[in-house]
């Protein structure tokens, strides 16, 4: 069978909405609107681990970027990304093109262009409608903690690729950021 030699790296929740904070999933499982064309083209997919569920579990509440941005969590991100980076380097060395990393805008960790900021911790997903719980947060330009660590680790291994994000309000469109060299 002919291989495409093309790989896209995808945030965990875009392939498994069950990893999201409970009330924040806007699709049942895989976000096909954004990823379907890659699948149809035969592009291989590497799923990133979910840093939030591996750090705090699936029954966690939503948090902001500032709440995740501390040395212990960054070490956790490096730890769970190390095997993925080893795999990506092996693919690259065997002639594969890592065509992109797809994040989820609005995530404190996997956002590429936009992240939630604020210190209203412990409320998102705890009770009641989400729209009543996010008053202490604001959406701001920025990259999530996990994606910052991923970008650094890719650069350490000389793997240049494009970073893209899904805007879940317009899930069929990927927004490109930049080539990380």
N, C-alpha and C positions, 0 to 999 in steps of 0.2 A: 504494500500500500504506500502511496506517495505521501510524504509528510509536507506540511506547509512551511515548516521552519519559521513560523511566526507565532509569537506568544504574547498574550495580554495578561497583565497582572491585575486582579480585581479585589476590591474590598470585600471582606467576608459577607457583610449583610446584603450586598447586591446579588449574591447567589443563595443567600439564606436569610430571609427577613425575620426568622425566628430569633436571630441574635440581637435584634434591635430592642431598645427599651420598649416595653409592652405597648403603650398606646401610639408609638411613633411609626409603626410599620404601615406603609401605604399600599403595599402589594402583598400577595399571599405567600410567595416563596422566592422565585428568581425574578429579577427585574429584566424581563425579556425585551422590553421596549428599547432599552439602552444597549443590550448585549447581543440581541438576536442577529444583527448583521455580521458580527464577528463569528458567531457560531456557524452561520450559513456559509461564510467564506473559508471555514475550516481552520480558523485561528485557534491555537491551543490556549487553554485558560489555566492560570495558576491562581488559586484562591489564597489571599492573605489570611492569616489568623485574625480573629477579633480580639484586639487588645483589651477592650472593656469587659467582655464576658470572661476572658481568661484571667483577668485581674480581680473582677468584682462579682462575677457570676451572671447568670441570665436574669435573675430577679432583682437586678440593681435598679436604682432610680437614675434619671438623667442628670448629667453634670455638665459644667461648662469647661472650656479649654483651660482656664486658670486652675480649676480644681484638679485636672489631670497633669498639669505642667509642673512636675517636681522630679528630683533626681531618681527616686525609687521607681516611679512609673516609667521614666525613660529607660532605666536599666531593664525593666520588664519588657518593654518594646524591643530593645536590642536582643534580648534573650529569645523571644519568640520569633523574631525576624531572621536570626542567624541561619537556621536550616533553609529558609526560603531563599536567602541571598546565596547560599551555597548552591542551591538548585538552579537559580537564575544564572550564576556564573558558569555552571556546567553546561546549561543550554547554550549560552552565548559561545562558550569555547567549542561547542560541537556544531556551530554554524547557524544557530537560531537567532532571529532578530526579536528582541524584546521591544515590541512596538508601542507599548504604553502601560501606564499604571492608572487605573480608574478608581477614584475616590468618590466619596459621597458628600457633596456640599451640605453644610448645616451640621455636620458631625464635629464634635470637639476633637476627634482623633483622625478621622479620615477625610475631613474637609480639605479641599485643594484651594478654593477661592474664598470660601465663607465658613466661619465658625461661630458658635454661640459663646458670648462673653458675659460675665456677671458672676455673682457669688450667691445666687439663690438656691443653694444646694439642698438636695433631698426632697425637692418638691415635684419635679417632673415625673409623672407616672405613679406618684404615691397615692393620689386620690383625685377624683373629679376629672372634668374635661381638661385636656392639655392646654387649651387656649386660656383657661383660668389660672394655669400654673406657671406660665412663662413670663409673667410681668417683670420679674427681676433680671431677665436675660435680654440681651440684644444681639442681633446678628451683625457681624462685622467682617470686613475683609481680613483674610488670614488663612494660614495653613494649620491643619490639626497637628497635634503632638506626634502621633504615630506616623503620619506622612512626612513630617520633618525628619524623624529618625530614619525612615525608609530612604528618603532622598540622600541623607548623609551616608548611609550604608551602601547605597548604589554607587555613589561617587567614590567611596573607598575602594570599591571593586572595579572601578572604571567602566561601569555600565551606564551608558547614557540612554535616556528614554524620555518620552513625552508624558507629562502628567495631565490627566483629564479628570473631569468631575461630572457626576450625574446631579442634575438639579431635579429633585423628586417632584417638583411642581410642573416640570416639563421633561418627563423621564425618557423620551425618545431622543433627546439631544445631549450629546457629550460636549462639554465646554473644555477646550484645550488651554493649558496654562503655558508650559514652557518645556523645552528639552533640558533635562537635568544631566549635565556632563560631569 
